[in-house]
Amino acid sequence: MRIIVIDGTGHPANITKTITRKMGVRLNNGTGQVMGELPLWAEKGEQFTVNNTNEVFPGLIVAGMAANNAYGGPRMGPIFGGMLLSGKKAAEMLIERIKGI
């Protein structure tokens, strides 16, 4: 049985940070670690959130502000539309992975 987790813990990206710290894993984000958020930039942050809703480690999908933190995107830029689309994308990714199990 494969476990799939969505980290939607917001700005702290608590699940992603805990996995990298306690398991010593490398993320699929370029640096291998949680990159942290950049300053506010609403125009860029909105699309960044959706584009980086992704499986950052096998079985771990980051969504919303956790995606921005994991991939180093603008802090607090996304508004409701980006958050909604990020959640939708994460749910669709989860459904596809469940179908493959």
C-alpha positions in Angstrom: 0.0 0.0 0.0 1.3 3.4 -1.0 0.7 6.4 1.2 0.0 9.8 -0.4 -0.1 13.0 1.6 -1.0 16.5 0.6 0.8 19.2 2.5 -1.7 22.0 2.7 -0.3 23.4 6.0 0.2 26.8 4.5 3.2 29.1 5.0 5.0 26.8 7.4 4.9 23.7 5.1 5.1 21.7 8.3 4.8 18.2 6.7 7.4 18.9 4.1 9.8 20.4 6.6 9.3 17.5 9.0 9.9 14.9 6.2 13.2 16.5 5.1 14.4 17.0 8.6 13.5 13.6 10.1 13.9 11.4 7.1 16.8 13.2 5.5 15.2 13.1 2.1 15.8 15.4 -0.9 12.9 17.1 -2.5 12.4 17.3 -6.2 12.7 21.1 -6.3 16.2 22.0 -7.4 17.8 22.4 -3.9 16.5 19.2 -2.2 15.3 21.3 0.8 12.4 23.6 1.5 13.5 26.8 -0.2 11.4 29.2 1.8 9.1 32.0 0.7 10.1 35.3 -1.0 8.5 38.7 -0.2 4.9 39.5 -1.3 4.3 39.7 -5.0 0.6 39.0 -5.7 0.9 39.1 -9.5 3.6 36.3 -9.6 2.6 34.5 -6.5 -0.9 33.6 -7.8 0.5 31.6 -10.8 3.5 30.3 -8.9 1.2 28.6 -6.4 -0.7 26.7 -9.1 2.4 25.9 -11.2 4.3 24.5 -8.2 1.5 22.4 -6.8 3.4 19.2 -7.4 4.7 15.9 -6.0 7.8 17.3 -4.3 8.8 13.8 -3.0 7.3 10.4 -3.8 3.9 10.3 -2.1 4.1 14.0 -1.0 2.1 16.6 -2.9 2.5 20.3 -1.8 -0.4 22.7 -2.4 -1.2 26.3 -1.6 1.3 28.3 0.3 3.2 25.1 1.2 4.0 24.8 -2.5 5.4 28.4 -2.5 7.5 27.6 0.6 8.8 24.3 -0.9 9.7 25.9 -4.2 10.8 29.4 -3.1 7.8 31.4 -4.3 6.4 34.8 -3.3 4.9 34.9 0.2 1.2 35.7 0.6 0.8 36.6 -3.1 -1.9 34.1 -3.9 -5.5 35.1 -3.3 -8.5 32.9 -3.3 -8.4 32.0 -7.0 -4.8 30.6 -6.8 -5.5 28.7 -3.6 -8.6 27.2 -5.1 -6.9 26.2 -8.3 -3.9 24.8 -6.3 -6.3 22.6 -4.2 -8.1 21.5 -7.3 -4.8 20.5 -9.0 -3.6 18.7 -5.9 -7.0 16.7 -5.7 -6.7 15.8 -9.4 -3.1 14.6 -8.8 -4.2 12.5 -5.9 -7.1 10.9 -7.8 -4.7 10.0 -10.6 -2.3 8.4 -8.2 -5.1 6.5 -6.4 -6.2 5.1 -9.8 -2.7 3.8 -10.3 -2.5 1.9 -7.0 
